[in-house]
């Protein structure tokens, strides 16, 4: 089946600055939806209208593939499944996020504050993001994916790739026969995805090295014979190698700026202090995003031997070598 008939997509509004999310329908048996939109009236209306324009309703959906648990990608999954009986497929590491915003963000508090984020600022983060409560239903029944699975359709297959970095359990889905990659937020045409801080209870500093994970995921995707990338937001990407090279250059430049800021300061700095140096004004959840990105670059700079880091009075500090 040609691409125009095989894949349909439409946009669903969100409450986030990134703007509308792209959701995709694979027009084959079993009828499959990739990502869902938020759980709110506006998003549900848009989803129903999009499905209706294709001759479907929510009852027709048989499978729901979630690229990652951010609520604009997963919020309506449970509602659709309740209506249609559709099976939800998601990486197991995204379940905590989908089980409730308060639980998910509270788990990050100690690590963020060890990165220099003041408790009073974290309280402002919570206050500024209360609109995320209730825009997804807790996930109970689902089929876990880990990457490497082959998901069958009638006369073709969809390959699953594990691409952590933006989210700990991020997945991409690849139609090899057609050269189509559903990339979620791992590849976007207009912005670079944030390597969000994720908790790793087995790590010395309590977190995964998410930017390093993200760069490894780009290396993985770069090897695939991709003709077209359907993104989670914005327009498609037609030259995956070019876009990946642009993202890598962006992060290389950002790492050099961070190293220079550390070199120019007489005192060592925390990730939060560095975020304030680079971004000047941070508000709401942007405080978390700023610390996440800076800390990711610090991981790479430290691994390269450019800087050193240590823990002092429960906080993490860094300086150039």
C-alpha positions in Angstrom: 0.0 0.0 0.0 1.4 3.5 -0.9 2.2 5.8 1.9 -0.6 8.3 1.3 -3.1 5.5 1.9 -1.2 3.6 4.5 -0.6 6.4 7.0 -3.0 9.2 8.0 -2.3 11.9 10.5 -3.9 14.9 12.2 -3.1 17.4 14.9 -4.5 17.5 18.4 -4.2 20.7 20.5 -2.2 20.6 23.8 -1.7 22.9 26.8 2.0 22.9 26.3 4.3 25.5 24.6 5.4 22.9 22.0 2.0 23.2 20.4 -0.2 20.5 18.8 0.8 16.9 18.8 0.7 14.8 15.6 -1.1 11.5 16.0 -1.0 8.8 13.3 -3.3 6.1 12.0 -1.9 3.1 10.2 -4.8 2.2 7.9 -4.3 -1.6 8.0 -5.6 -4.5 10.1 -5.4 -4.3 13.0 -6.2 -0.6 12.9 -3.4 1.1 14.9 -3.1 4.6 16.5 0.3 6.0 17.3 0.1 8.5 20.3 -3.2 9.9 21.4 -3.3 13.5 22.7 -4.2 14.7 26.2 -7.1 13.6 28.2 -9.3 16.7 28.1 -12.4 17.7 26.2 -10.7 19.7 23.5 -8.2 16.9 22.7 -10.9 14.2 22.7 -13.1 16.3 20.4 -10.2 16.8 18.0 -9.3 13.1 18.1 -12.9 12.1 17.3 -13.1 14.6 14.5 -9.8 13.3 13.0 -11.0 9.7 13.2 -14.4 10.7 11.7 -12.7 12.4 8.7 -11.0 9.1 7.9 -14.3 7.1 8.3 -13.4 5.7 11.8 -14.5 6.1 15.4 -12.7 5.4 18.6 -14.4 2.0 18.7 -12.5 0.9 15.6 -9.0 1.3 17.1 -7.5 -2.1 17.9 -3.9 -1.2 19.0 -2.5 2.0 20.6 1.3 2.4 20.3 2.7 5.1 22.7 6.1 6.6 21.8 6.5 7.8 25.4 4.5 8.7 28.4 4.3 12.5 28.2 0.7 13.3 28.5 0.2 14.9 25.1 1.3 11.5 23.7 -0.5 9.2 26.1 -3.3 11.0 27.9 -6.2 9.5 26.0 -4.8 6.0 25.8 -6.9 4.5 28.6 -10.1 6.2 27.5 -9.7 4.9 24.0 -8.9 1.4 25.2 -12.0 1.5 27.5 -14.2 2.4 24.5 -12.7 0.1 21.9 -10.9 -2.7 23.8 -7.7 -1.7 22.1 -4.4 -3.0 23.5 -2.0 -0.3 24.7 1.7 -0.8 24.0 4.2 1.2 25.9 7.7 0.9 27.4 7.4 -0.3 31.0 9.7 2.6 32.2 7.0 5.1 31.2 4.3 3.6 33.5 5.2 5.8 36.5 4.7 8.9 34.4 1.4 7.7 33.1 0.3 6.8 36.7 0.1 10.4 37.7 2.0 13.7 37.5 2.3 14.4 41.2 3.9 11.0 41.9 6.2 11.4 38.9 7.5 14.9 39.6 7.8 14.3 43.4 10.2 11.4 42.7 12.6 13.9 41.2 12.6 16.4 44.0 15.7 15.2 46.0 17.9 14.8 42.8 16.8 18.2 41.5 17.6 19.9 44.7 21.0 18.1 44.9 21.6 19.7 41.5 21.1 23.1 43.1 17.4 23.8 42.5 16.2 25.6 45.6 13.2 24.0 47.4 11.2 27.2 47.0 11.8 27.0 43.2 10.7 23.4 43.2 7.5 24.4 45.0 6.9 26.9 42.2 7.4 24.2 39.6 4.7 22.1 41.3 2.3 25.1 41.5 2.9 26.0 37.8 2.3 22.5 36.6 -0.9 21.6 38.4 -2.7 21.8 35.1 -1.0 18.4 34.3 -3.0 16.6 37.0 -5.9 14.7 35.5 -4.9 14.9 31.8 -4.1 11.2 31.7 -5.7 8.2 33.4 -3.5 5.8 35.4 -2.3 2.9 33.3 -3.3 -0.6 34.6 -3.5 -3.0 31.7 -1.0 -2.7 28.9 1.5 -4.7 26.9 5.1 -3.7 27.6 7.6 -3.1 24.8 11.4 -2.9 25.3 12.7 -2.5 21.7 13.5 -5.2 19.2 9.9 -6.4 18.8 8.3 -7.0 15.4 4.6 -6.0 15.4 2.7 -7.7 12.5 0.1 -6.2 10.2 -1.6 -8.1 7.4 1.2 -7.9 4.8 4.0 -5.9 6.5 5.7 -5.4 9.8 6.4 -2.6 12.2 9.8 -2.6 14.0 10.2 -1.3 17.5 13.3 0.7 18.6 14.2 1.7 22.1 15.4 5.3 21.9 15.8 6.8 25.5 17.0 10.3 26.0 14.0 12.6 25.9 12.1 10.1 27.9 13.5 7.0 29.7 11.1 4.7 28.0 10.9 6.4 24.6 10.2 4.1 21.6 10.3 4.7 17.8 8.4 2.6 15.3 9.8 1.8 11.9 8.0 0.6 8.7 11.1 -0.7 7.0 9.4 -1.7 3.8 8.1 1.9 3.3 11.1 3.6 5.0 8.8 5.4 7.4 9.9 6.2 11.0 7.5 7.3 13.7 9.9 9.2 15.9 7.8 10.7 18.6 9.9 13.4 20.3 13.2 11.8 19.6 13.5 13.7 16.2 11.7 17.0 15.7 12.3 19.3 12.7 12.1 22.7 14.5 13.5 22.1 18.0 16.0 19.8 19.9 14.2 17.6 22.4 15.1 18.1 26.0 17.0 15.2 27.7 14.7 15.2 30.8 16.1 14.2 34.1 15.2 10.7 35.0 15.7 8.9 38.3 18.1 5.9 38.5 18.1 4.6 42.1 21.3 2.6 41.3 23.3 5.5 40.1 25.7 7.4 42.5 23.9 10.7 41.9 20.5 9.1 41.5 19.8 9.8 37.8 20.4 8.5 34.3 22.7 10.2 31.9 19.9 11.2 29.6 21.8 13.3 27.1 24.3 10.5 26.6 21.4 8.2 26.1 19.9 10.6 23.6 23.1 10.8 21.5 23.3 7.0 21.4 19.7 6.9 20.2 20.5 9.3 17.4 23.4 7.0 16.4 21.0 4.1 16.3 18.4 5.9 14.2 21.0 7.3 11.8 21.8 3.7 10.6 18.2 3.0 9.5 17.2 3.3 5.9 14.7 6.0 6.5 12.9 7.9 3.7 10.5 10.0 5.9 10.3 10.7 9.6 6.8 11.4 11.0 7.5 13.5 14.1 5.6 14.0 17.4 5.2 17.8 16.7 5.6 20.0 13.7 6.5 19.0 10.1 8.0 15.7 8.9 11.8 15.2 8.4 12.9 14.0 5.0 16.7 14.0 5.5 17.3 12.1 8.7 21.1 12.2 8.5 21.1 16.0 7.9 18.7 16.6 10.9 20.7 14.4 13.2 23.9 16.2 12.2 22.2 19.5 13.0 21.2 18.3 16.4 24.7 17.0 17.2 26.2 20.3 16.2 23.8 22.1 18.4 24.7 20.0 21.4 28.4 20.3 20.6 28.2 24.1 20.6 26.1 24.1 23.8 28.7 21.9 25.6 31.5 24.3 24.6 29.5 27.2 26.0 29.0 25.4 29.3 32.7 24.6 29.5 33.6 28.2 28.8 31.2 29.5 31.5 32.8 27.1 34.0 36.3 28.3 33.0 35.3 31.9 33.4 34.0 31.5 36.9 36.3 31.4 39.9 34.0 29.2 41.9 32.5 25.8 41.0 28.9 25.9 39.9 25.9 23.6 40.3 23.7 22.5 37.3 21.0 25.0 38.4 23.5 27.9 38.7 24.8 27.0 35.2 21.2 26.9 33.9 20.7 30.4 35.3 23.9 31.6 33.6 22.9 30.3 30.2 19.1 30.9 30.2 19.0 33.9 32.5 15.3 33.7 33.4 13.6 30.4 34.1 10.0 29.9 35.1 7.7 27.0 36.0 8.7 23.6 34.6 11.5 25.3 32.5 13.6 25.2 35.7 13.5 21.4 35.5 14.2 21.4 31.7 17.1 23.8 32.2 18.7 21.7 34.9 18.1 18.5 32.8 19.9 19.8 29.7 22.8 21.4 31.6 23.4 18.3 33.7 23.3 16.2 30.5 26.1 18.3 29.0 28.1 18.1 32.2 28.0 14.3 32.0 29.5 14.4 28.5 32.1 17.0 29.4 33.1 15.1 32.5 33.4 11.9 30.5 35.6 13.7 28.0 37.9 14.9 30.8 37.1 18.6 30.3 35.6 19.2 33.7 35.4 17.5 37.1 32.5 17.2 39.5 32.0 16.2 43.1 29.5 16.2 45.9 29.7 18.7 48.6 27.1 19.0 51.5 24.7 16.9 49.5 25.0 19.1 46.3 26.8 18.5 43.0 29.4 21.0 41.9 31.5 21.3 38.7 34.5 23.1 37.5 37.0 22.9 34.6 40.1 20.9 35.0 
